[in-house]
Amino acid sequence: MNRIPMTVKGEQALRDEIKNLKTVERPRIVEAIAEARAHGDLKENAEYHAAREQQSFMEGRVIEVESKLSLSQVIDVTKIEKTGKVIFGTTVNLINVDTDEEACYQIVGEDEASIKEGKISVSSPIARALIGKEEGEVVAIQIPNGIVEYEIDEVLHV
């Protein structure tokens, strides 16, 4: 069984979502179904069918999130010794060797990835190229436009 790496924040976000689904969304949908049933004939009751569809999607998401949580391997990078190496959960400050442009990424689990927030999936090409490298190393990363070289300026455990 493959474990799913996840940061502490990623796990908490899933736990918050599951709590919301079970305590807020599920009762709301059950109430909507009961209200729609009260309108009579279920065959031609669009409100009833819409509520049942919502219930189906919501229950599917509950199963999906619970599965991810049961397979998760939560990694708290703040409790790992700082060696200057890029590992799961670290935040990496990079400098483009050619342009001196700076970039900053945190390497996270697939569900947590958000390029807008500077979080990249551990399975992304950039993260795979960075994992195991150390501060000061130059890393060649294949991107759609070709190969770009970055120097690892700093590795943070935050």
PyMOL commands that set and color helices and strands:
alter all, ss='L'
color gray80, all
select helices_A, chain A and resi 8-37+46-71+77-79+110-112+115-117+125-130
alter helices_A, ss='H'
color red, helices_A
select strands_A, chain A and resi 4-7+72-75+91-96+102-108+119-121+138-143+146-156
alter strands_A, ss='S'
color yellow, strands_A
deselect
rebuild
show_as cartoon
